[in-house]
Amino acid sequence: MSRAFTTAPIAILALTALNGCTAARAQEIKADKDLREGIELTVYTQNFALVSENRSVQLPEGESTVQLTGVSRMLDQSSVVFSFPGNPVAHATSSTYDLGMDSSGELLSRFLGQKITLVYRGEDGRAGERQEGILEVAQPGNIVVRVGEKYIVNPSATIEAPANTGIVTIPQLSARVKADKKATGAMNVAYLTEGLSWMADYTLTLAPGSSDVGMECWATIQNQSGADYPNAKIKFVAGAPNRSVSAARKRKELFESESKAGAVPAAESPMELSANGFADAEAVGELYAFPYESTATVRQNQTNRVLMMNSDEVTVERDYAISLPTVSRWYGANIDPSDRHQAKLGLNFSNSAESGLGQPLPTGAIRVYESSKSGAPVYIGAAHIGNTPKDGKIHLTLSDVFDVYANANLIKKRAINKKQSEYTFEVVIHNEKKDAVDVRLVQTFYDNFTFSAQSVKGKKLGSEQQEWTVNVPAGGEVKLTYSVILS
């Protein structure tokens, strides 16, 4: 008959010495994770953040070991910085980061070859016989303990192991601290960690017949770092700084799989953020940060969204653009006059105070809605904007336009000489809308080009494109003709 085993809760005491330090025993100081103060999170869009917080400590004269729990599972130990604000007599000389363990099997494997105790229990659950032995095998479902001259295989007993061996069960950061004299005060620890990230997204709501629209910018923060950050001040940084992070990849993958299997629903413990709680963007080096003015509790395994900024007076202009077939002297025009070249709907606006904005806009997706007759929003398309500075120009291409299109036709071609040919085109632009619209037509030429005739004067876009803007009346059409010489 197979025998199961259980592991009793094991409290792990602190490290007594740090690798690479003196073998002399240093006094151990636990910095209570429930007494964390001054937590600040600077969160970047590349799935990492800078964490800074204070722990209250009482340092004896000489050397001591300060143990910090409640830290990220994904911190980069090479980035850790310790400081003692207002306490110049103390400084950190070394540090150790222990990832802890995730299972009783992993814990038991640390006791291979060491003495443990088997506790047999009666049907009432009370402890009975106790046996001491050496743990020889510690695998899931495969436990072997040597007791005297016998091996006990898969004992039906609770295994007790000593808690004073320096084994750490939860993530813990320890620092060896040297103080010239006794001191009480704050110890600040700052580190980079993966598992914290944010992104911006936008909603734009168009009102029929109006050039002023409403726009909102939202920040979404995700915490998969394995730690909570209570009452934290948060800055959301837009931009991509260079960095070097050597995270615990194996632990990261394990933690992500655990999070997917048993993540805590955000609704059970909401992040304490309120709308319009952001201050103006501030420069951070060559980047911009968006400070949240209040504090927030950012819990692990949660995704939360908060309104960063909004405006009801963003002035936009609709852009109807049609791309005509490319023309080349070598490859011809390849134009079928029966083809419909549909217009694309775009929106143009400026990130200026006059447009109701005027703040640096972080990169993100922007989803556009239009109010229907009933007042309900209708989704009409999406685009992506990059990091846009104050007064920057923004163009969004959203969708095809059903009732604005053009038919193009090559009506004449003649050779001028061995190196030049002239092409004459006729383009009919149709507008089946109830209102007149301005339509932009863009054509690409893969050769040097000059125009010998144009019914509507256009302008060059770079070295290969020509653009025309034509006003087309409601329910009507306009004919554009032009002759171009390619060489």
C-alpha positions in Angstrom: 0.0 0.0 0.0 1.4 3.4 -0.9 2.1 5.8 1.8 1.7 9.6 1.7 3.6 12.1 3.6 2.9 15.6 4.8 5.3 18.4 5.6 4.6 20.5 8.7 4.9 24.3 8.4 8.6 25.2 8.8 9.6 28.6 9.9 13.0 29.5 8.4 15.2 31.8 10.5 17.6 34.4 9.1 21.0 34.0 7.6 23.8 34.1 10.1 26.5 35.2 7.7 26.8 36.3 4.1 28.9 34.6 1.5 32.2 36.3 1.0 32.0 38.0 4.5 33.8 37.2 7.7 32.8 34.0 9.4 32.1 35.8 12.6 28.5 35.8 13.6 26.8 39.2 13.0 23.7 40.4 14.8 20.6 39.7 12.7 18.0 42.5 12.3 14.6 41.9 10.6 13.2 44.9 8.8 9.4 44.3 9.2 7.8 44.2 5.7 4.6 45.6 7.3 6.4 48.8 8.3 7.5 49.8 4.8 7.4 53.5 4.2 8.0 55.9 1.4 7.5 53.4 -1.4 8.0 54.9 -4.8 7.6 53.1 -8.1 9.0 54.5 -11.3 7.4 52.2 -13.9 8.6 51.9 -17.5 6.8 50.5 -20.6 9.5 47.8 -21.1 8.3 45.6 -18.3 10.6 46.9 -15.6 10.5 49.5 -12.8 12.6 51.2 -10.2 11.5 50.4 -6.6 12.5 52.6 -3.8 11.4 52.3 -0.1 12.4 52.9 3.4 12.6 50.4 6.3 13.0 51.4 9.9 16.0 49.8 11.5 17.9 49.9 14.8 21.6 49.3 14.1 24.1 48.2 16.7 27.6 49.4 16.7 29.8 47.3 14.4 28.5 44.8 11.9 25.0 43.4 11.5 22.8 41.7 9.0 19.6 43.4 7.9 17.0 41.1 6.4 14.3 42.5 4.0 11.3 40.5 3.0 8.4 41.7 0.8 10.7 42.3 -2.1 10.2 41.4 -5.8 10.8 37.9 -7.0 12.3 39.4 -10.1 14.7 42.0 -8.8 18.1 42.5 -10.3 20.5 42.2 -7.5 23.2 44.0 -9.4 21.1 47.1 -9.4 20.4 47.2 -5.6 21.5 50.4 -3.8 21.4 50.8 0.0 21.5 54.2 1.7 20.9 55.6 5.2 19.2 59.0 4.9 20.5 61.3 7.6 22.7 58.6 9.1 26.3 59.0 7.8 27.7 56.5 10.3 26.3 53.5 8.5 26.9 51.9 5.1 26.3 48.5 3.4 29.3 46.3 2.7 27.6 43.4 0.9 24.3 41.9 0.0 22.6 38.5 -0.6 19.4 37.9 -2.5 17.6 34.6 -2.0 14.7 33.7 -4.3 13.1 31.4 -1.7 11.2 28.3 -2.7 7.8 27.4 -4.1 7.1 23.9 -2.9 7.7 21.5 0.1 9.6 19.3 -2.2 12.1 22.0 -3.1 12.4 22.8 0.6 13.1 19.2 1.6 15.8 18.9 -1.1 17.8 21.4 0.9 17.9 18.9 3.8 19.4 16.0 1.9 22.0 14.4 4.0 20.8 16.2 7.1 19.0 15.1 10.3 15.2 15.4 10.3 12.5 14.0 12.5 9.6 11.8 11.5 6.4 12.4 13.6 3.8 9.7 13.4 0.2 10.7 14.2 -2.8 8.8 15.3 -6.2 8.9 13.8 -7.1 11.8 16.0 -4.2 13.8 14.5 -2.2 13.9 17.7 1.6 13.4 17.6 2.8 10.0 18.7 6.1 8.2 18.0 9.0 10.3 16.9 12.0 9.0 14.9 15.2 10.9 14.0 17.0 10.0 10.8 19.0 11.3 7.8 17.1 12.4 4.7 18.5 10.4 1.8 16.0 10.9 -1.0 13.6 13.9 -1.4 11.6 13.7 -4.6 7.8 14.2 -5.1 6.2 10.9 -3.9 9.6 9.4 -3.2 11.0 10.0 0.3 13.7 7.9 1.8 14.9 8.4 5.4 17.8 6.4 7.0 16.9 5.6 10.7 19.7 3.7 12.3 20.5 0.7 10.1 17.2 0.8 8.2 15.8 2.8 5.3 12.2 4.1 5.7 10.6 4.5 2.3 7.7 7.0 1.9 6.9 7.1 5.6 3.4 7.9 6.6 4.6 10.6 8.9 5.0 14.4 9.2 8.6 15.5 8.5 10.0 18.1 10.8 13.2 19.9 9.8 15.2 22.5 11.8 14.4 26.1 11.1 17.8 27.5 12.1 19.8 26.4 9.0 19.8 29.7 7.1 17.4 28.4 4.5 15.0 31.1 3.1 11.5 30.1 2.0 10.3 33.4 0.7 12.2 36.0 -1.4 14.6 37.9 0.9 17.2 40.5 0.4 19.9 40.7 3.1 22.5 43.4 3.6 25.7 43.3 5.7 25.8 46.7 7.4 28.6 48.4 9.3 27.8 51.2 11.7 30.4 53.3 13.6 27.9 53.6 16.5 24.4 52.7 17.4 21.8 54.3 15.2 18.0 54.3 14.7 16.4 55.5 11.5 15.5 54.7 8.0 17.3 52.4 5.7 16.5 53.0 2.0 16.7 50.2 -0.6 16.3 50.8 -4.3 16.4 48.3 -7.1 15.3 47.5 -10.6 12.9 44.7 -11.2 11.0 43.1 -14.0 7.4 42.2 -13.7 6.1 45.7 -13.4 5.0 47.5 -16.6 2.5 50.0 -17.9 1.1 51.1 -21.2 -1.0 54.0 -22.4 -4.1 53.8 -24.6 -6.5 56.5 -25.9 -10.1 56.8 -26.8 -11.3 59.5 -29.2 -15.1 60.2 -29.6 -16.3 62.1 -32.7 -19.4 64.1 -32.6 -21.3 64.3 -36.0 -21.0 67.7 -37.6 -18.4 69.0 -35.1 -14.7 69.5 -35.4 -14.2 69.3 -31.6 -14.0 65.8 -30.1 -13.4 64.2 -26.7 -10.1 62.4 -26.1 -9.0 60.4 -23.0 -5.6 58.9 -22.2 -5.6 55.9 -19.9 -2.7 54.2 -18.1 -2.8 50.5 -17.4 -0.3 49.1 -14.9 0.4 45.4 -14.5 2.1 43.8 -11.5 3.6 40.3 -11.9 6.7 40.9 -9.7 5.5 38.7 -6.9 5.3 41.6 -4.3 2.7 44.1 -3.2 3.5 47.8 -3.0 1.2 49.5 -0.5 0.6 53.2 -0.4 3.1 53.8 -3.2 3.8 57.0 -5.1 3.9 56.1 -8.8 5.5 57.7 -11.9 4.8 56.4 -15.3 7.7 57.0 -17.7 7.3 57.3 -21.4 10.3 56.3 -23.5 12.9 53.6 -23.6 16.1 54.0 -21.6 19.0 51.7 -22.1 19.3 49.2 -19.4 21.0 45.9 -18.3 18.8 43.6 -16.3 19.8 40.0 -15.4 16.6 38.7 -13.9 16.0 35.3 -12.5 14.6 33.9 -15.7 13.7 30.4 -14.4 11.9 32.0 -11.5 10.2 34.4 -13.8 8.8 31.7 -16.0 7.7 29.7 -13.0 6.0 32.7 -11.5 4.2 33.6 -14.7 2.8 30.1 -15.0 1.6 30.2 -11.4 0.0 33.6 -12.0 -1.9 32.4 -15.1 -3.2 29.4 -13.1 -4.3 31.2 -10.0 -4.2 35.0 -10.4 -6.2 37.0 -7.9 -9.1 38.8 -9.7 -8.6 42.5 -9.6 -12.1 43.2 -8.4 -11.4 41.5 -5.1 -8.7 44.0 -4.2 -8.9 47.1 -6.4 -6.0 49.4 -6.9 -6.7 52.7 -5.1 -6.5 55.0 -8.1 -8.9 57.8 -9.0 -9.5 59.6 -12.3 -7.6 62.8 -13.1 -5.1 62.1 -10.3 -2.1 63.0 -12.5 0.2 66.0 -12.3 1.7 67.6 -15.4 4.4 65.6 -17.2 7.9 66.2 -15.9 11.2 65.7 -17.7 13.3 62.7 -16.5 16.6 63.0 -18.3 15.5 63.0 -22.0 12.3 61.2 -21.2 9.0 62.2 -19.6 7.3 60.9 -16.5 3.7 61.2 -15.5 3.4 61.4 -11.7 0.3 60.2 -10.0 -0.4 62.8 -7.3 -2.0 60.5 -4.7 -0.7 57.2 -3.4 -1.9 53.8 -4.6 -1.7 50.2 -3.5 -0.4 48.1 -6.4 -1.0 44.4 -5.6 0.6 41.4 -7.3 -1.3 39.6 -10.1 -3.4 42.6 -10.9 -4.0 44.8 -13.9 -5.5 48.2 -13.2 -6.4 51.1 -15.4 -6.6 54.8 -14.5 -7.4 58.0 -16.4 -4.3 60.1 -17.0 -5.7 63.0 -18.9 -8.7 64.1 -20.9 -10.0 66.9 -23.0 -13.4 67.7 -24.5 -12.0 70.3 -27.0 -9.6 68.5 -29.2 -9.9 70.0 -32.7 -9.5 67.5 -35.4 -9.9 67.5 -39.2 -11.1 64.5 -41.2 -8.8 63.5 -44.0 -10.0 61.5 -47.0 -7.0 60.2 -49.0 -6.9 58.0 -52.1 -3.8 56.2 -53.2 -3.6 55.9 -57.0 -1.8 53.1 -58.9 2.0 53.6 -59.2 3.3 54.6 -62.6 6.8 53.8 -64.0 8.3 54.4 -67.4 9.7 50.8 -67.3 6.7 49.0 -66.0 3.8 51.1 -67.3 0.7 52.2 -65.5 -1.3 48.9 -65.1 -4.6 50.9 -64.5 -8.0 49.3 -64.9 -10.6 52.1 -65.3 -13.3 49.8 -63.7 -11.3 49.5 -60.4 -12.6 51.5 -57.5 -9.9 53.1 -55.4 -11.5 53.6 -52.0 -10.6 56.6 -49.9 -9.1 56.0 -46.4 -10.4 57.9 -43.5 -7.8 59.7 -41.4 -7.8 62.2 -38.6 -5.3 65.1 -38.2 -4.8 67.1 -35.1 -2.1 68.9 -33.2 -0.9 68.2 -29.6 -1.2 71.8 -28.7 -2.9 73.8 -26.0 -5.1 75.4 -28.6 -6.4 71.9 -29.5 -7.2 71.1 -25.8 -4.0 69.1 -25.3 -0.4 70.4 -25.0 1.1 67.6 -22.8 3.7 65.1 -24.0 1.7 62.1 -25.2 3.1 58.6 -24.6 3.0 55.9 -27.3 -0.1 53.8 -27.4 -3.1 52.6 -29.3 -5.9 55.0 -30.0 -9.4 53.8 -30.6 -11.9 56.0 -32.3 -15.7 56.1 -31.7 -18.4 58.1 -33.3 -21.8 58.9 -31.7 -24.8 57.3 -33.4 -28.2 58.8 -33.7 -29.2 57.2 -30.4 -26.2 58.6 -28.7 -24.4 55.3 -28.3 -20.8 55.1 -29.4 -19.9 53.2 -32.6 -16.4 51.9 -33.1 -14.9 53.2 -36.4 -11.3 52.2 -36.3 -7.9 52.3 -34.4 -4.4 53.4 -35.0 -1.1 53.7 -33.1 0.7 56.9 -32.1 4.3 57.2 -31.1 5.7 59.3 -28.3 4.5 62.8 -29.3 6.0 66.0 -27.8 4.0 69.1 -27.1 2.9 70.8 -30.3 3.7 67.6 -32.3 1.4 66.7 -35.3 -0.6 63.5 -35.2 -2.1 61.7 -38.2 -4.3 58.6 -37.7 -5.4 56.3 -40.6 -8.6 54.5 -39.4 -10.6 52.7 -42.1 -11.8 52.5 -45.7 -14.5 54.9 -46.8 -17.5 53.3 -48.3 -18.9 56.2 -50.3 -15.8 58.2 -51.4 -13.8 56.6 -54.2 -12.1 57.2 -57.5 -11.8 55.6 -61.0 -8.5 56.2 -62.8 -7.8 55.7 -66.5 -4.7 56.1 -68.7 -6.1 57.9 -71.7 -2.9 58.7 -73.7 0.7 57.6 -73.8 3.4 58.9 -76.2 7.2 58.6 -76.5 9.0 61.9 -76.5 12.4 60.5 -77.1 14.4 57.4 -76.1 14.6 58.5 -72.5 11.2 60.3 -72.0 7.6 59.3 -72.2 4.4 61.3 -71.5 1.4 59.8 -69.8 -2.0 61.5 -69.6 -4.5 60.4 -66.9 -8.1 61.0 -66.1 -9.3 60.5 -62.5 -12.9 60.8 -61.6 -13.5 61.3 -57.8 -17.0 60.3 -56.5 -18.6 61.5 -53.3 -21.9 59.9 -52.3 -22.0 61.5 -49.0 -24.6 64.2 -48.0 -21.8 66.8 -47.5 -19.0 68.0 -49.7 -15.5 66.7 -48.8 -11.9 67.5 -49.6 -10.2 64.5 -51.1 -6.4 64.0 -51.3 -5.1 61.9 -54.1 -1.5 60.6 -54.0 0.3 58.9 -56.8 3.8 57.4 -56.8 6.3 57.6 -59.7 9.4 55.4 -59.8 11.2 57.8 -62.2 12.0 61.5 -62.5 8.8 63.2 -63.3 7.5 66.7 -64.4 4.0 67.8 -65.2 3.2 69.2 -68.6 -0.5 69.8 -67.7 -2.8 69.6 -64.6 -6.5 70.5 -64.3 -5.9 71.0 -60.5 -2.5 72.1 -59.4 -0.8 69.6 -57.1 2.4 69.5 -55.1 5.3 67.2 -54.6 5.6 64.9 -51.6 9.3 64.0 -51.5 11.0 62.8 -54.6 8.6 60.2 -55.8 5.0 61.4 -55.1 2.6 64.0 -56.2 -0.5 65.1 -54.2 -3.7 66.8 -55.3 -6.5 68.1 -53.1 -9.9 68.2 -54.8 -13.2 69.5 -53.3 -16.0 67.1 -54.3 -19.6 68.3 -53.8 -22.2 66.2 -52.0 -23.6 63.4 -54.2 -21.3 64.5 -57.1 -18.1 63.9 -58.8 -15.0 65.9 -60.0 -12.7 65.0 -62.9 -9.0 65.5 -62.5 -6.7 65.3 -65.6 -3.0 65.6 -65.8 -0.1 64.8 -68.1 3.2 63.7 -66.6 6.6 63.3 -68.3 8.7 60.4 -67.0 12.5 60.2 -67.6 
